[in-house]
């Protein structure tokens, strides 16, 4: 159980999609406060899932070859196959997308706008979708950041972790340490970013703004990698 849980936690903390969202949150106005709300929402999901599993099992693993044990084994197998199948599907789908380096053009029947003059002519074009997302994050509240954390949970991996927690025996202190380590490791990347923002806000904000710009240009590719 220990190795399985730690590997699942490592996969969760390396998922780029929640990290992308968290960078947008902490790089926005009142980013430290919103980042803390995001972290609380993120950790609450893990605690709630673990508590629900332990409530159902009574803190004791099911007997081998018993109906609960067999059901848990089948559920784990189905979750694993589903994650692999989804990853293959997303990779094949991304492979059929537009070639790398090919510019994305938009067909419009409206007349071409007149060329800009003065300072506006030096401004590079900005991606409309990413700018809209960034502006919504800037205007969002701390509660919205917590809700975003719940929405962006990699629930497939969380479900795999839940089937592993079924084997937990809470009569041993080491089990509680393993569960705590799972929550901390699964949140390690976000915790590191939040601490960086709190301890060195000026440096962290500059770095996160650069990372935020890079992510806006590579959002689609990161989503494919993270969910595959």
C-alpha positions as CSV (number, residue, x, y, z in Angstrom):
1,X,0.0,0.0,0.0
2,X,2.8,2.4,0.9
3,X,4.6,2.3,-2.5
4,X,1.3,2.5,-4.4
5,X,0.1,5.5,-2.5
6,X,3.3,7.4,-2.9
7,X,3.5,6.7,-6.6
8,X,-0.1,7.9,-7.1
9,X,0.7,11.1,-5.0
10,X,3.8,11.7,-7.2
11,X,1.7,11.4,-10.3
12,X,-0.9,13.9,-8.9
13,X,1.7,16.5,-7.9
14,X,3.4,16.3,-11.3
15,X,0.1,16.9,-13.2
16,X,0.6,20.1,-15.1
17,X,-3.0,21.2,-15.4
18,X,-3.6,22.0,-11.7
19,X,-0.1,23.7,-11.6
20,X,-1.1,25.9,-14.5
21,X,-4.3,27.0,-12.8
22,X,-2.4,27.6,-9.5
23,X,0.2,29.7,-11.2
24,X,-2.6,31.8,-12.7
25,X,-4.2,32.1,-9.2
26,X,-1.1,33.2,-7.3
27,X,0.1,35.5,-10.0
28,X,-3.2,37.4,-9.9
29,X,-4.2,40.2,-7.6
30,X,-4.1,39.1,-3.9
31,X,-2.5,36.0,-5.2
32,X,-1.2,34.7,-1.8
33,X,-4.7,34.8,-0.3
34,X,-6.2,33.1,-3.3
35,X,-3.4,30.5,-3.4
36,X,-4.1,29.6,0.2
37,X,-7.8,29.1,-0.6
38,X,-6.8,27.0,-3.6
39,X,-4.6,24.9,-1.3
40,X,-7.4,24.4,1.3
41,X,-9.8,23.3,-1.4
42,X,-7.2,20.9,-2.9
43,X,-6.3,19.3,0.5
44,X,-10.0,19.1,1.6
45,X,-10.7,16.8,-1.4
46,X,-8.0,14.4,-0.2
47,X,-9.1,14.5,3.4
48,X,-12.7,14.0,2.4
49,X,-12.0,11.0,0.2
50,X,-9.7,9.3,2.8
51,X,-12.3,9.9,5.5
52,X,-15.1,8.4,3.4
53,X,-13.0,5.3,2.6
54,X,-12.0,4.8,6.2
55,X,-15.6,5.3,7.3
56,X,-16.8,2.6,4.9
57,X,-14.0,0.1,5.9
58,X,-14.0,0.9,9.6
59,X,-10.2,1.4,9.4
60,X,-9.6,-2.3,8.7
61,X,-8.6,-3.8,5.4
62,X,-11.1,-6.4,4.0
63,X,-10.4,-10.1,4.4
64,X,-8.6,-11.6,1.4
65,X,-10.9,-13.2,-1.2
66,X,-13.9,-11.7,0.5
67,X,-16.6,-9.9,-1.6
68,X,-15.3,-6.4,-0.5
69,X,-11.7,-7.4,-1.3
70,X,-12.8,-8.7,-4.7
71,X,-14.9,-5.6,-5.5
72,X,-11.9,-3.4,-4.6
73,X,-9.6,-5.3,-6.8
74,X,-12.0,-5.1,-9.8
75,X,-12.5,-1.4,-9.2
76,X,-8.8,-0.8,-9.1
77,X,-8.3,-2.8,-12.3
78,X,-11.1,-0.8,-14.1
79,X,-9.7,2.5,-12.9
80,X,-6.2,1.6,-14.2
81,X,-7.5,0.4,-17.6
82,X,-9.6,3.6,-17.9
83,X,-6.6,5.8,-17.2
84,X,-4.5,4.0,-19.7
85,X,-7.2,4.1,-22.3
86,X,-7.8,7.8,-21.8
87,X,-4.1,8.5,-22.1
88,X,-3.9,6.6,-25.4
89,X,-7.0,8.4,-26.7
90,X,-5.7,11.9,-25.8
91,X,-2.3,11.1,-27.4
92,X,-3.8,9.9,-30.6
93,X,-6.2,12.8,-30.7
94,X,-3.3,15.3,-30.2
95,X,-1.4,13.5,-32.9
96,X,-4.2,14.2,-35.4
97,X,-4.1,17.9,-34.5
98,X,-2.5,20.7,-36.5
99,X,1.2,20.3,-37.2
100,X,3.7,22.0,-34.9
101,X,4.7,25.4,-36.0
102,X,1.7,25.9,-38.2
103,X,0.0,29.2,-37.4
104,X,-3.6,29.1,-36.4
105,X,-5.6,31.4,-38.7
106,X,-9.1,32.6,-38.2
107,X,-11.4,33.0,-41.2
108,X,-13.4,36.2,-41.1
109,X,-15.6,37.9,-43.7
110,X,-15.4,41.3,-42.0
111,X,-13.1,43.9,-43.6
112,X,-9.5,43.9,-42.5
113,X,-8.8,46.5,-39.8
114,X,-6.7,49.5,-40.7
115,X,-3.0,49.2,-39.7
116,X,-2.3,50.7,-36.3
117,X,0.0,53.7,-35.9
118,X,2.0,55.0,-33.0
119,X,2.6,52.9,-29.8
120,X,-0.1,50.4,-30.6
121,X,1.7,49.2,-33.6
122,X,4.6,47.9,-31.4
123,X,2.3,45.7,-29.2
124,X,2.4,42.0,-30.1
125,X,-0.9,40.2,-30.5
126,X,-2.2,38.5,-27.4
127,X,-4.1,35.2,-27.2
128,X,-7.7,36.1,-26.6
129,X,-8.7,33.0,-24.8
130,X,-5.8,33.0,-22.4
131,X,-6.2,36.7,-21.7
132,X,-9.9,36.2,-20.9
133,X,-9.0,33.3,-18.5
134,X,-6.4,35.4,-16.8
135,X,-8.8,38.4,-16.4
136,X,-11.4,36.1,-14.8
137,X,-8.8,34.7,-12.4
138,X,-7.8,38.3,-11.5
139,X,-11.4,39.2,-10.7
140,X,-12.2,36.0,-8.9
141,X,-12.6,35.6,-5.2
142,X,-10.8,33.2,-2.8
143,X,-13.9,31.0,-2.8
144,X,-13.7,30.8,-6.5
145,X,-10.1,29.7,-6.2
146,X,-11.1,26.9,-3.8
147,X,-13.8,25.8,-6.2
148,X,-11.3,25.7,-9.0
149,X,-9.1,23.4,-7.0
150,X,-11.9,21.0,-6.5
151,X,-12.8,21.1,-10.2
152,X,-9.2,20.5,-11.4
153,X,-8.5,17.6,-9.1
154,X,-7.2,14.6,-11.2
155,X,-10.2,12.5,-10.0
156,X,-9.1,9.4,-11.8
157,X,-5.8,9.3,-9.8
158,X,-7.7,10.2,-6.6
159,X,-10.0,7.3,-7.2
160,X,-7.0,5.0,-7.7
161,X,-5.7,6.3,-4.4
162,X,-9.0,5.6,-2.7
163,X,-9.0,2.0,-3.8
164,X,-5.5,1.7,-2.2
165,X,-6.6,3.4,1.0
166,X,-9.1,0.5,1.4
167,X,-6.2,-1.6,2.5
168,X,-5.2,0.8,5.3
169,X,-5.2,-0.5,8.9
170,X,-5.7,2.5,11.1
171,X,-4.7,0.6,14.3
172,X,-1.1,1.3,13.3
173,X,0.5,4.7,13.7
174,X,2.5,4.1,10.6
175,X,-0.7,4.1,8.5
176,X,-1.6,7.6,9.6
177,X,1.9,8.7,8.7
178,X,1.6,7.2,5.2
179,X,-1.8,8.9,4.7
180,X,-0.4,12.2,5.8
181,X,2.6,11.7,3.5
182,X,0.2,11.0,0.6
183,X,-1.6,14.3,1.1
184,X,1.6,16.3,1.5
185,X,3.3,14.7,-1.5
186,X,0.3,15.1,-3.7
187,X,0.3,18.8,-2.9
188,X,4.1,19.2,-2.9
189,X,4.3,21.3,-6.1
190,X,1.5,23.7,-5.0
191,X,2.9,24.0,-1.5
192,X,6.3,24.9,-2.8
193,X,4.8,27.6,-5.1
194,X,2.7,29.0,-2.3
195,X,5.6,29.2,0.2
196,X,7.7,30.9,-2.5
197,X,5.0,33.5,-3.0
198,X,4.7,34.1,0.8
199,X,8.4,34.2,1.6
200,X,9.7,36.1,-1.5
201,X,6.7,37.8,-3.0
202,X,8.5,40.2,-5.4
203,X,10.8,37.5,-6.9
204,X,8.1,34.9,-7.0
205,X,5.6,37.2,-8.7
206,X,8.1,38.0,-11.4
207,X,8.9,34.4,-12.0
208,X,5.3,33.3,-11.9
209,X,4.3,36.0,-14.4
210,X,6.9,34.7,-16.8
211,X,5.7,31.2,-16.3
212,X,2.1,32.4,-16.7
213,X,3.0,33.9,-20.1
214,X,4.7,30.6,-21.2
215,X,1.7,28.6,-20.0
216,X,-0.7,30.8,-21.9
217,X,1.2,29.9,-25.1
218,X,1.4,26.2,-24.4
219,X,-1.9,25.5,-22.5
220,X,-3.3,23.0,-25.0
221,X,-0.1,20.9,-25.1
222,X,0.2,20.8,-21.3
223,X,-3.4,19.7,-20.9
224,X,-2.8,16.8,-23.3
225,X,0.3,15.7,-21.4
226,X,-1.3,16.1,-18.0
227,X,-4.4,14.1,-18.7
228,X,-2.6,11.3,-20.6
